[in-house]
Amino acid sequence: MRTATLLLLGFVGTLAIDELLSVNVVIRHADRSATSGWATPQSPSVLFRGNGELTDLGIDNAYAQGKDFKERYVKTGFIDKRFLPSEVFVRSSSVNRCLMSAASFTNALFKDTSKYHAVIPPIYTVAEANDELLVPLLTCKDGWEDVISKYNLTSNINVFQSSIVAMMGTEWPAACATVHPSLVDAIIAELPNKKITLPANYKSCAKGPAYIELLAGAGANFNDLRIKRVAGVLTKTLLDNFNTAATCTGEACKGLQKFRVYYTIYMKNGQKADFVDSNNCGNGCSLATVTA
């Protein structure tokens, strides 16, 4: 599954000469296998690391992204090619696929040692159960009123699970009617893999983005409470990072990590991508602004 969705946020300060002060990168893990189950009998042998783990394609994807960012921010001199902890901060959820994606990404960024060994920055994490920053909370019973009404659900418990069943039955192609909802994640994950041949009717059921949008309260399914619960803490952290970089003076600016990377299980970018345009955050940008 090519899920290495990228969200780049940069802040350009208003100085005598415009200067890039802070770069924050939010990236979803790279290509992975399904978190549970398999779409075909051959899938376990092809995706040999097991359920929910990064694939070789995912490792290559993340490394390629790292090379791209090396061109943008290392070779241009924004951050030191030798890696300085005072400049770079990497935070990941504790899930293996995110940690491995972060390692592969940063593996490509910096100059090797004199013995040709890769320089990989420390990757900070916290236990998944305590990670309010990078692990969305989907089990709350409130904030689902629109989804319950839209799909005529009978309960507000585990709506994030029951909604996909209802979505498949009402919005997805008729060919999906014979596909069990538990297979959807596997179908989405395995569809890009050329070594796996999916049944023809499976391909029409790869509707992951629409479901993720529904869960996040984003796009056509905008819900103020869900979007703030899923994206609010991370969005505030990013805005605080920008504000600190833009307002610090003198000694306070020294040691300020100006290149920050966040690897998350889900993309938590909120309503739409255009809010990350620094011009939209040039004047009093706030959480309320980006979630409006």
Rosetta silent file (secondary structure, phi, psi, omega in degrees, C-alpha in Angstrom):
SEQUENCE: MRTATLLLLGFVGTLAIDELLSVNVVIRHADRSATSGWATPQSPSVLFRGNGELTDLGIDNAYAQGKDFKERYVKTGFIDKRFLPSEVFVRSSSVNRCLMSAASFTNALFKDTSKYHAVIPPIYTVAEANDELLVPLLTCKDGWEDVISKYNLTSNINVFQSSIVAMMGTEWPAACATVHPSLVDAIIAELPNKKITLPANYKSCAKGPAYIELLAGAGANFNDLRIKRVAGVLTKTLLDNFNTAATCTGEACKGLQKFRVYYTIYMKNGQKADFVDSNNCGNGCSLATVTA
SCORE:     score description
SCORE:     0.000 S_00000001
   1 L     0.000  121.053  179.732    0.000    0.000    0.000 S_00000001
   2 L   -84.365   86.309 -173.941    1.570    3.317   -1.062 S_00000001
   3 L  -111.801   17.218 -177.558    0.552    5.293    1.987 S_00000001
   4 L   -77.940   59.661  179.828    3.555    7.539    2.417 S_00000001
   5 L   -65.353  135.392 -172.881    1.370   10.627    2.289 S_00000001
   6 E  -117.817  135.801  175.970    3.463   13.717    2.786 S_00000001
   7 E  -130.786  116.190 -177.871    2.596   17.005    4.410 S_00000001
   8 E  -111.049  130.140  176.707    5.245   19.707    4.446 S_00000001
   9 E  -122.097  126.691  176.590    4.928   22.870    6.443 S_00000001
  10 E  -126.560  150.238  177.718    7.385   25.707    6.114 S_00000001
  11 E  -123.770  126.774  177.889    7.392   29.144    7.675 S_00000001
  12 E  -107.934  116.325 -178.543    9.048   32.082    6.032 S_00000001
  13 E   -75.370  152.978  177.347    9.743   34.928    8.404 S_00000001
  14 L   -90.497   94.356 -179.584    9.312   38.538    7.386 S_00000001
  15 L  -116.769 -176.711  176.399   12.853   39.827    7.663 S_00000001
  16 L   -56.483  -39.665  172.423   14.897   42.366    5.733 S_00000001
  17 L  -125.209  129.040 -179.277   15.509   39.432    3.390 S_00000001
  18 L   -54.178  135.476 -176.825   13.040   36.544    3.466 S_00000001
  19 E  -138.906  134.283  175.887   14.587   33.587    5.276 S_00000001
  20 E   -74.062  121.708 -174.449   13.353   30.059    5.839 S_00000001
  21 E  -105.062  -35.068 -172.087   13.227   29.630    9.621 S_00000001
  22 E  -149.905  134.367  174.762   11.421   26.368   10.314 S_00000001
  23 E  -124.063  125.273  175.779   10.454   23.230    8.419 S_00000001
  24 E  -120.243  129.270 -177.430    8.029   20.713    9.907 S_00000001
  25 E  -119.204  126.872  174.948    7.308   17.512    8.022 S_00000001
  26 E  -114.279  120.419 -176.350    4.396   15.182    8.792 S_00000001
  27 E  -130.193  134.257  170.535    4.587   11.854    6.983 S_00000001
  28 E   -77.830  152.595  177.445    2.456    8.774    7.195 S_00000001
  29 L   -50.597  159.623 -179.841    4.382    5.502    7.283 S_00000001
  30 L   -83.118 -168.601 -174.103    5.396    4.063    3.924 S_00000001
  31 L   -52.494  131.380 -178.056    4.037    0.968    2.136 S_00000001
  32 E  -137.560  169.568  170.188    2.899   -1.738    4.546 S_00000001
  33 L   -84.821  169.135  179.384    0.987   -4.992    4.722 S_00000001
  34 L   -62.213  149.052 -179.709   -2.557   -5.071    6.117 S_00000001
  35 L   -68.632  -23.609  174.223   -2.839   -4.681    9.874 S_00000001
  36 L  -156.893  146.642  176.673   -4.755   -7.963    9.981 S_00000001
  37 L    76.542  169.382 -178.684   -5.735  -10.647    7.498 S_00000001
  38 L  -136.071  147.774 -178.107   -4.678  -11.320    3.927 S_00000001
  39 L   -82.807  -26.389 -178.123   -6.422  -10.771    0.597 S_00000001
  40 L  -141.522  163.661  179.041   -5.037  -13.906   -1.095 S_00000001
  41 L   -63.256  -30.637 -177.338   -3.392  -17.206   -0.090 S_00000001
  42 L   -84.157   -9.450 -175.244    0.006  -16.082   -1.447 S_00000001
  43 H   -57.285  -44.273 -178.067   -0.022  -12.768    0.418 S_00000001
  44 H   -60.342  -34.497 -179.590    1.712  -13.993    3.634 S_00000001
  45 H   -76.518  -32.256  177.768    4.719  -15.305    1.713 S_00000001
  46 H   -73.403  -44.286 -179.864    5.041  -12.142   -0.379 S_00000001
  47 L   -98.084   70.379 -164.546    4.601   -9.834    2.611 S_00000001
  48 L   -70.718  -14.077 -179.797    6.947  -11.900    4.720 S_00000001
  49 L   -78.717  -13.727  178.225    7.383   -9.498    7.674 S_00000001
  50 L   104.687  177.014 -177.540    3.822  -10.102    8.793 S_00000001
  51 L   -65.186  136.763  175.455    0.716   -8.011    9.300 S_00000001
  52 L    78.378    2.849 -175.386    1.119   -4.292    9.766 S_00000001
  53 L   -97.602  155.409  178.968    4.831   -4.288    8.943 S_00000001
  54 E   -66.522  141.063  176.768    6.731   -2.163    6.447 S_00000001
  55 L   -93.006  170.642  174.724    7.451   -3.778    3.077 S_00000001
  56 H   -60.783  -37.910  176.769   10.663   -3.541    1.078 S_00000001
  57 H   -60.751  -39.867  178.290    8.807   -1.152   -1.211 S_00000001
  58 H   -63.499  -41.336  177.288    7.993    0.950    1.840 S_00000001
  59 H   -61.099  -44.847  179.287   11.636    1.074    2.881 S_00000001
  60 H   -64.890  -39.918  178.405   12.608    2.171   -0.623 S_00000001
  61 H   -59.917  -49.466 -177.739    9.810    4.769   -0.690 S_00000001
  62 H   -63.577  -39.856  178.289   10.873    6.328    2.596 S_00000001
  63 H   -63.747  -41.183  179.030   14.530    6.362    1.544 S_00000001
  64 H   -62.862  -39.320  176.355   13.610    8.077   -1.743 S_00000001
  65 H   -63.099  -40.677  177.681   11.712   10.753    0.186 S_00000001
  66 H   -60.275  -40.317  178.249   14.762   11.260    2.373 S_00000001
  67 H   -63.744  -38.782  178.129   16.921   11.797   -0.708 S_00000001
  68 H   -62.949  -43.345  179.474   14.450   14.398   -1.978 S_00000001
  69 H   -70.716  -27.727  174.192   14.595   16.274    1.316 S_00000001
  70 H   -62.068  -42.561  177.779   18.390   16.048    1.275 S_00000001
  71 H   -62.141  -40.555 -175.164   18.341   17.953   -2.009 S_00000001
  72 H   -75.429  -41.026 -166.776   15.979   20.572   -0.574 S_00000001
  73 H  -122.644  -18.575  177.669   17.368   21.168    2.888 S_00000001
  74 H   -95.325  -52.413 -178.138   20.796   19.558    3.328 S_00000001
  75 L   -67.918  -21.037  177.159   22.529   20.323    0.050 S_00000001
  76 L   -86.346   -6.115  176.550   21.151   23.878    0.164 S_00000001
  77 L    88.918    5.369  179.323   22.728   24.382    3.586 S_00000001
  78 L   -64.408  -41.137  171.824   19.530   24.819    5.612 S_00000001
  79 L  -126.176  154.650 -175.097   20.707   22.034    7.917 S_00000001
  80 L   -69.376  136.747 -177.467   24.223   20.659    8.359 S_00000001
  81 L   -69.436  -13.844 -178.517   25.124   17.628    6.247 S_00000001
  82 L   -89.007   -6.737 -173.212   26.878   16.021    9.253 S_00000001
  83 L    70.247  114.032  175.027   23.681   15.957   11.392 S_00000001
  84 L  -118.713  123.004  179.239   23.548   18.220   14.394 S_00000001
  85 L   -58.264  -24.109  179.611   21.061   17.336   17.184 S_00000001
  86 L   -73.107  -13.012 -177.976   20.577   21.048   17.766 S_00000001
  87 L  -107.411  -28.310 -167.912   19.045   21.362   14.274 S_00000001
  88 E  -124.378  135.846  177.351   17.043   18.174   13.712 S_00000001
  89 E  -133.359  130.096  179.726   14.285   16.450   15.689 S_00000001
  90 E  -124.354  124.970 -178.447   12.561   13.225   14.625 S_00000001
  91 E  -125.752  134.790 -179.501    9.418   11.962   16.362 S_00000001
  92 E  -136.601  154.645  168.017    7.524    8.792   15.460 S_00000001
  93 L   -67.924  164.020 -174.194    4.655    6.773   16.805 S_00000001
  94 L   -82.515   -0.067  179.660    5.888    3.568   18.447 S_00000001
  95 L   -69.637  137.861 -175.502    4.428    1.305   15.742 S_00000001
  96 H   -50.290  -46.341 -174.390    7.133   -0.628   13.887 S_00000001
  97 H   -64.337  -29.939  177.521    6.152    0.607   10.414 S_00000001
  98 H   -76.194  -43.959  178.737    6.447    4.231   11.507 S_00000001
  99 H   -62.128  -41.869  179.074    9.778    3.734   13.272 S_00000001
 100 H   -68.360  -37.267  177.499   11.188    1.882   10.260 S_00000001
 101 H   -63.309  -44.635  179.750    9.877    4.551    7.870 S_00000001
 102 H   -62.325  -40.788  178.991   11.517    7.278    9.956 S_00000001
 103 H   -65.408  -41.444 -179.824   14.811    5.353   10.020 S_00000001
 104 H   -67.506  -40.587  178.219   14.752    4.809    6.253 S_00000001
 105 H   -61.539  -50.804 -176.352   13.899    8.463    5.602 S_00000001
 106 H   -73.747  -21.590  176.474   16.665    9.833    7.815 S_00000001
 107 H   -58.877  -29.159 -176.435   19.135    7.233    6.523 S_00000001
 108 L   -90.466   -9.072 -169.257   19.161    9.162    3.238 S_00000001
 109 L   -77.805  -44.130 -164.482   19.544   12.654    4.667 S_00000001
 110 L  -111.066  166.052  179.300   23.077   13.046    5.941 S_00000001
 111 L   -66.885  137.407  176.964   26.684   12.505    4.923 S_00000001
 112 L   -66.215  163.132  174.128   28.114    9.069    5.769 S_00000001
 113 L   -71.177  175.944  179.599   30.929    8.675    8.281 S_00000001
 114 L   -64.830  -19.426  177.364   34.511    8.279    7.071 S_00000001
 115 L   -97.383   13.750  176.221   33.919    4.499    7.182 S_00000001
 116 L    65.907   33.016  174.264   30.851    4.885    4.930 S_00000001
 117 L   -98.256  142.930 -179.113   28.313    4.164    7.652 S_00000001
 118 L   -68.860  144.096  175.608   24.974    5.943    7.571 S_00000001
 119 L  -101.699  110.898 -177.594   24.313    8.658   10.142 S_00000001
 120 L  -114.141  121.154 -179.289   20.793    8.171   11.501 S_00000001
 121 L   -64.334  157.755  173.098   19.411   10.675   14.021 S_00000001
 122 L   -62.602  142.756  179.598   17.734    9.442   17.209 S_00000001
 123 L  -113.591  114.663 -175.668   14.040    8.783   16.696 S_00000001
 124 E   -88.775  144.785  179.892   11.912    9.729   19.694 S_00000001
 125 L  -153.819  168.675  171.993    8.673    7.956   20.559 S_00000001
 126 L  -136.277  164.516  179.741    6.244    7.187   23.369 S_00000001
 127 L   -57.123  141.355 -175.251    3.988    4.205   24.046 S_00000001
 128 H   -55.376  -39.630 -177.073    1.067    4.084   21.630 S_00000001
 129 H   -65.124  -22.234 -177.966   -1.518    4.218   24.419 S_00000001
 130 H  -108.834    9.198 -173.210   -0.064    7.522   25.638 S_00000001
 131 L   -93.956   82.954  178.900    0.664    9.115   22.266 S_00000001
 132 L   -70.824  -20.359 -175.539   -1.829   11.961   21.953 S_00000001
 133 L   -77.253  -44.092 -168.944    0.345   13.613   19.321 S_00000001
 134 L  -120.792   -3.439  178.922    0.579   10.966   16.608 S_00000001
 135 L  -117.363  108.427 -176.715   -2.029    8.266   17.334 S_00000001
 136 L   -61.399  145.631  176.094   -5.617    9.367   16.611 S_00000001
 137 L   -98.038  110.278 -173.889   -8.314    8.613   19.169 S_00000001
 138 L  -111.351   -2.629 -172.010  -11.204    6.997   17.298 S_00000001
 139 L   -95.658   -0.937  178.121  -13.101    5.206   20.050 S_00000001
 140 L   -62.744  148.383 -176.598  -14.887    8.173   21.652 S_00000001
 141 L   -86.772  -18.189 -179.919  -18.674    7.919   21.526 S_00000001
 142 L   -96.546  165.342  179.501  -19.336   11.585   20.756 S_00000001
 143 L    87.557    4.182 -177.221  -18.670   13.451   17.529 S_00000001
 144 L  -110.752    9.521 -173.984  -20.233   10.747   15.348 S_00000001
 145 H   -55.873  -40.682 -179.272  -23.763   12.125   15.107 S_00000001
 146 H   -66.021  -37.474 -179.628  -23.427   12.970   11.411 S_00000001
 147 H   -71.217  -41.908  178.721  -22.111    9.498   10.572 S_00000001
 148 H   -60.271  -43.247  179.958  -24.817    7.769   12.615 S_00000001
 149 H   -68.439  -42.889 -176.379  -27.476    9.804   10.827 S_00000001
 150 H   -62.126  -39.312 -174.620  -25.963    9.377    7.358 S_00000001
 151 H  -109.521   10.206  178.118  -25.789    5.579    7.580 S_00000001
 152 L    54.290   45.282  178.519  -28.739    4.959    9.943 S_00000001
 153 L   -76.775  154.550 -174.991  -26.527    3.310   12.546 S_00000001
 154 L  -101.844   -4.031 -176.747  -28.153    2.103   15.751 S_00000001
 155 L  -147.428  153.423  175.626  -25.313    2.755   18.204 S_00000001
 156 L   -99.701   15.777  178.064  -22.557    5.283   18.931 S_00000001
 157 L   -96.310  129.318  179.338  -20.174    2.519   20.041 S_00000001
 158 L    51.922   44.064  178.653  -17.282    1.695   17.680 S_00000001
 159 H   -61.216  -31.689 -179.079  -18.745    3.825   14.903 S_00000001
 160 H   -62.258  -21.709  176.527  -15.321    3.855   13.241 S_00000001
 161 H   -93.603  -46.321 -176.832  -15.845    0.126   12.578 S_00000001
 162 H   -68.354  -25.655 -177.854  -19.566   -0.051   11.821 S_00000001
 163 H   -67.714  -32.530 -179.511  -19.370    2.912    9.425 S_00000001
 164 H   -69.048  -33.948  177.129  -17.161    1.072    6.943 S_00000001
 165 H   -63.841  -45.206  179.909  -19.725   -1.735    6.743 S_00000001
 166 H   -67.458  -37.645  179.903  -22.463    0.793    6.029 S_00000001
 167 H   -64.050  -42.098  179.782  -20.282    2.691    3.556 S_00000001
 168 H   -63.135  -36.773 -176.049  -19.555   -0.468    1.585 S_00000001
 169 H   -79.174  -18.851 -174.698  -23.239   -1.309    1.384 S_00000001
 170 H  -116.695  -25.973 -172.528  -24.454    2.108    0.271 S_00000001
 171 L  -119.017  -21.678 -174.975  -21.669    3.950   -1.573 S_00000001
 172 L   -89.614  164.032 -178.656  -19.232    1.442   -2.978 S_00000001
 173 L   -55.893  152.273 -178.105  -19.588   -0.540   -6.230 S_00000001
 174 H   -58.782  -28.070 -179.202  -22.004   -3.468   -6.267 S_00000001
 175 H   -62.240  -20.806 -179.442  -19.049   -5.824   -6.726 S_00000001
 176 H   -79.174  -10.024 -176.075  -18.083   -5.101   -3.136 S_00000001
 177 H   -60.656  -28.192 -178.567  -21.298   -6.612   -1.809 S_00000001
 178 H   -95.018    2.468 -178.235  -19.673  -10.044   -1.679 S_00000001
 179 L   -98.853  128.236 -179.718  -16.459   -8.798   -0.035 S_00000001
 180 L   -71.176  136.550 -178.396  -16.230   -9.007    3.743 S_00000001
 181 H   -55.505  -28.120 -178.990  -15.414   -5.617    5.341 S_00000001
 182 H   -66.995  -15.255 -179.245  -12.505   -7.184    7.241 S_00000001
 183 H   -89.360  -10.861 -173.113  -10.716   -7.669    3.908 S_00000001
 184 H   -59.517  -45.136 -179.584  -10.767   -4.001    2.868 S_00000001
 185 H   -60.819  -41.732  178.773   -7.515   -3.084    4.612 S_00000001
 186 H   -64.773  -40.226  179.531   -5.769   -6.062    3.021 S_00000001
 187 H   -62.367  -46.627 -179.712   -7.142   -5.179   -0.412 S_00000001
 188 H   -63.103  -41.243 -177.163   -5.933   -1.587   -0.140 S_00000001
 189 H   -69.427  -36.541 -171.530   -2.529   -2.681    1.153 S_00000001
 190 H   -95.459  -13.196 -177.566   -1.927   -5.392   -1.432 S_00000001
 191 L   -55.041  -42.735 -177.800   -3.376   -3.776   -4.559 S_00000001
 192 L   -74.502  -12.488 -173.957   -0.098   -2.027   -5.598 S_00000001
 193 L   -79.199  115.965 -175.473    1.975   -5.187   -5.119 S_00000001
 194 L   -71.191  -13.087  179.715    2.717   -6.721   -8.524 S_00000001
 195 L   -87.897   -5.872 -178.709    3.497  -10.097   -6.961 S_00000001
 196 L  -116.808  127.445  178.863   -0.064  -10.458   -5.664 S_00000001
 197 L  -103.939  112.487 -179.337   -3.018  -11.087   -7.992 S_00000001
 198 L   -89.246  149.130  171.907   -6.301   -9.954   -6.466 S_00000001
 199 L   -56.090  147.263 -173.557   -9.743  -11.188   -7.609 S_00000001
 200 H   -56.306  -39.815 -176.356  -11.239   -8.732  -10.086 S_00000001
 201 H   -73.231  -16.451  179.623  -14.052   -7.601   -7.789 S_00000001
 202 H   -67.564  -35.923 -172.496  -11.581   -6.772   -5.002 S_00000001
 203 H   -61.440  -33.051 -178.786  -10.035   -3.882   -6.884 S_00000001
 204 L   -73.560   -8.469 -177.665  -13.243   -1.847   -6.844 S_00000001
 205 L   -97.800    5.048 -179.582  -13.266   -2.052   -3.036 S_00000001
 206 L   -82.224   75.295 -175.264  -10.004   -0.162   -2.533 S_00000001
 207 L  -115.091   35.711 -175.701  -11.695    2.938   -1.140 S_00000001
 208 H   -55.461  -46.687 -177.436   -9.415    3.657    1.794 S_00000001
 209 H   -56.227  -39.583 -179.777   -9.048    7.440    1.349 S_00000001
 210 H   -65.089  -38.581 -179.552  -12.820    7.998    1.548 S_00000001
 211 H   -69.883  -43.423  179.045  -13.017    5.986    4.753 S_00000001
 212 H   -62.007  -39.258  178.061  -10.038    7.756    6.350 S_00000001
 213 H   -62.189  -40.636  178.547  -11.598   11.094    5.459 S_00000001
 214 H   -62.829  -46.029 -179.193  -14.811   10.025    7.173 S_00000001
 215 H   -61.987  -38.063 -175.886  -12.976    8.981   10.335 S_00000001
 216 H   -81.552   -7.993 -176.034  -11.042   12.246   10.476 S_00000001
 217 L    68.170   36.147 -173.481  -14.102   14.429    9.962 S_00000001
 218 L  -110.383  167.928  174.485  -12.419   15.899    6.908 S_00000001
 219 H    55.608 -129.311 -178.707  -13.426   17.084    3.443 S_00000001
 220 H   -67.631  -15.435 -179.906  -17.048   16.332    2.551 S_00000001
 221 H  -106.337   31.970 -175.020  -17.431   14.684    5.975 S_00000001
 222 L   -56.768  128.882  176.105  -16.230   17.715    7.918 S_00000001
 223 L  -141.390  119.630 -172.633  -16.944   17.474   11.635 S_00000001
 224 H   -58.005  -45.127 -176.308  -15.466   20.033   13.992 S_00000001
 225 H   -68.872  -46.092 -178.882  -15.115   17.735   16.995 S_00000001
 226 H   -63.634  -42.365 -176.031  -13.630   14.768   15.132 S_00000001
 227 H   -68.122  -35.080  177.727  -11.148   16.849   13.203 S_00000001
 228 H   -72.515  -36.102  179.397   -9.914   18.618   16.330 S_00000001
 229 H   -67.421  -38.422 -177.684   -9.682   15.353   18.230 S_00000001
 230 H   -82.048  -40.631 -172.690   -7.709   13.700   15.441 S_00000001
 231 H  -111.324  -10.047 -169.573   -5.608   16.630   14.234 S_00000001
 232 H   -62.374  -48.389 -176.112   -5.777   19.230   16.997 S_00000001
 233 H   -64.542  -44.267  179.886   -2.793   18.317   19.186 S_00000001
 234 H   -66.296  -42.790  179.776   -0.443   17.869   16.239 S_00000001
 235 H   -60.569  -44.344  178.612   -1.665   21.032   14.525 S_00000001
 236 H   -62.655  -39.816  178.415   -1.123   23.069   17.689 S_00000001
 237 H   -61.047  -43.747  179.842    2.365   21.600   18.067 S_00000001
 238 H   -63.880  -44.698  179.585    3.265   22.587   14.512 S_00000001
 239 H   -64.498  -37.658  176.618    1.932   26.117   14.951 S_00000001
 240 H   -64.476  -39.468  177.434    3.823   26.459   18.234 S_00000001
 241 H   -59.958  -45.058 -179.796    7.011   25.352   16.472 S_00000001
 242 H   -64.140  -44.341 -177.791    6.519   28.011   13.816 S_00000001
 243 H   -62.776  -41.525  178.770    5.713   30.707   16.335 S_00000001
 244 H   -62.242  -44.148 -179.702    8.816   29.929   18.392 S_00000001
 245 H   -65.946  -33.862 -174.847   11.036   30.073   15.313 S_00000001
 246 H   -81.078  -24.409 -172.526    9.454   33.316   14.127 S_00000001
 247 H  -110.181  -10.072 -179.039    9.575   35.194   17.431 S_00000001
 248 L   -69.681  152.650  178.615   12.817   34.097   19.082 S_00000001
 249 L  -138.116  150.393  173.593   15.674   36.599   19.230 S_00000001
 250 H    57.507 -132.127 -176.120   19.377   36.454   20.018 S_00000001
 251 H   -61.952  -28.084 -178.180   20.590   33.609   22.224 S_00000001
 252 H   -62.666  -21.925 -178.494   17.092   32.140   22.436 S_00000001
 253 H   -84.047  -17.477 -178.134   17.362   31.088   18.780 S_00000001
 254 L   -72.198  135.700 -179.814   20.522   29.053   19.281 S_00000001
 255 L    78.207    8.130  178.597   19.904   25.339   19.503 S_00000001
 256 L   -80.225  117.104 -176.422   16.378   25.734   18.176 S_00000001
 257 L   -69.044  112.333 -171.896   15.636   22.628   16.118 S_00000001
 258 L   -97.960   -6.602  176.619   14.586   24.047   12.774 S_00000001
 259 E  -126.380  109.550 -175.155   13.956   20.779   10.903 S_00000001
 260 E  -122.580  134.522 -177.887   11.343   18.572   12.557 S_00000001
 261 E  -122.560  133.142  178.892    9.925   15.307   11.244 S_00000001
 262 E  -125.151  120.030  177.557    6.806   13.542   12.557 S_00000001
 263 E  -105.105  123.798 -173.358    5.898   10.005   11.469 S_00000001
 264 E  -124.708  158.187  176.317    2.318    9.003   12.179 S_00000001
 265 L   -67.536  -47.042 -179.545    0.043    5.991   11.739 S_00000001
 266 L  -114.949  151.460  172.834   -2.665    8.111   10.139 S_00000001
 267 L   -74.610  125.912 -173.699   -2.407   11.301    8.174 S_00000001
 268 L  -119.175   47.002 -172.815   -3.740   13.970   10.513 S_00000001
 269 L   -89.252    3.888  173.617   -3.715   16.951    8.221 S_00000001
 270 L    79.447 -148.671 -169.130   -7.269   18.028    8.919 S_00000001
 271 L   -61.832  -49.805 -175.864   -9.724   19.455    6.415 S_00000001
 272 L  -162.376  160.863 -170.526   -7.534   19.972    3.383 S_00000001
 273 H   -72.470  -22.598 -171.417   -3.934   20.363    2.383 S_00000001
 274 H   -70.494   -8.621  178.127   -3.981   24.036    1.432 S_00000001
 275 H   -71.388  -15.842 -179.437   -3.910   25.164    5.049 S_00000001
 276 H   -80.155   -9.285  175.284   -0.220   24.259    5.152 S_00000001
 277 L   -60.189  120.535 -174.159    0.580   27.022    2.684 S_00000001
 278 H   -58.791  -25.460  179.485    2.625   29.382    4.844 S_00000001
 279 H   -64.937  -29.086  179.163    0.832   32.357    3.314 S_00000001
 280 H   -74.724  -15.612 -178.380   -2.376   31.170    4.966 S_00000001
 281 H  -112.082   17.795 -175.569   -0.655   31.237    8.341 S_00000001
 282 L   -73.993  -25.590 -176.732    1.090   34.557    7.902 S_00000001
 283 L  -130.326  101.160  174.583   -1.275   36.568   10.092 S_00000001
 284 L    60.722   38.391 -179.383   -2.477   35.178   13.377 S_00000001
 285 L   -66.197  135.796 -176.799   -2.877   31.598   12.205 S_00000001
 286 L  -140.233  171.712  177.454   -4.553   29.482   14.881 S_00000001
 287 H   -58.583  -39.975  179.882   -6.102   26.058   15.390 S_00000001
 288 H   -62.230  -35.227 -178.951   -9.512   27.584   14.774 S_00000001
 289 H   -66.257  -48.188 -173.890   -8.281   28.975   11.458 S_00000001
 290 H   -76.200  -16.473  178.876   -6.946   25.697   10.073 S_00000001
 291 L  -105.706    7.040 -178.396   -9.994   23.698   11.158 S_00000001
 292 L   -75.542    0.000    0.000  -12.605   26.224    9.975 S_00000001
